[in-house]
Amino acid sequence: MVALDADIKAAYGSYQNIRSLLINVQRRTTGNLTTRSLAPLLHKSDFVADSEYLETLLVVVPKNLQKEWLHSYEQLAPMVVPRSSQLLIEEADYLLYNVTLFKRHAVEFAQKARAAKFTPRDFTWTDDAAERDAAEARDLEKQERQLFNEVIRLARTGYSDLFAAWIHVKALGVFVESVLRYGLPLEFVSAAIRTAGEKEAKKCKAKLDAEFGYLGGNAFGRDKKGNIKDDVGEVAAGVSGLHLDYSAYCYFEFEVL
């Protein structure tokens, strides 16, 4: 039972990890410009290509700070190419600008841009960037479906095996309790009774008490309501582990979900 439980938990943990990765990838296609993938939105012409000294950075600017960006980006760091910033994408609350500067000042520019409440985006242009993002999403979706099916399969198989083991333990309990209570030779019958709901279970218990109450002898006789008689209540309560719902026969109740 412990091994089955561990297998199911391990499979479910793997599924949750892939599910989280998939949600993050999907969020990159639906979020705003500060979080979403930029690859499908950009073109090669938006970047300075194959330059030994120059680099193009991408910066997300809140719409309410657009004027501040246009007035200040050339002074955020040395060697920014004048008038190099162009508006690439516009959304409801954010704007995406590019800016070109010397590579050796790129880190300083990004730091000062963050301090000014602009959001630099780490992005390197490649011709297949959009295709790689789409392939990653497809691969994660495939893994998610496979792991989900595996978890369902293990859960169904595990439930069956765990339930069988549980019933086996119950059967062992009935056998051991019967031997301890009635001794040898083994002259008793074990049975499983299914009832529909608590009300029917109580009726079944009352009929069993009426039918087999004699097995308890005089010490555990029951009154008309099925309770242990008052004259032995103190004795029953004084026996370690014995409760007033003690039955004259071995009885275990459990609920099947």
C-alpha angles and dihedrals in degrees: 000000000000091000092050091048091050092049093051093047091049092050091047091049091053090049092050091051093051090043090054092050091049092050090051091050092047090048089056089063096048106032129092126275093277093063112015126095111269097196097092091047102052138071133211090247089066090071138059102247129213097355121155094205109019129075133185118223128193120222129185111217125193110237092239089058097048094109092048090052095050092047098044112029094089090057099045091091138356122273099026110157106247115248091000095128114101131181107245105169134012126201135171095275106007142052127204116218131178124213131188124216142144112293095234091064097045095099093049091048092052092050094050091045090056091048088055090053095256119130118227113206119216103228135147118193119238127164093237099041094112092046091050092051091050091047091050091052092049091048093050092047090053092048091047092054092046094049092044090054090046092052091049091048093049092045093052094044092041093050090053093048094042092049091050090050091047092052089046090056089049090051091050089050092053091048096048093044091049093051091047092048103038102023127207144005098051102246107153140099126230121207140170118222122195119207131183106236137333095289093057090044090058091050090050091050091050091052091048090051091051093047101042105021090108090071089075093059122211093313092069104029117151132221125233091279092055095250125131109267117260094240091066098033094098091048092050093047091049096055111095112253094004118125132191089253089067112141127215087231131045107274131175123178125199138163123235112215 
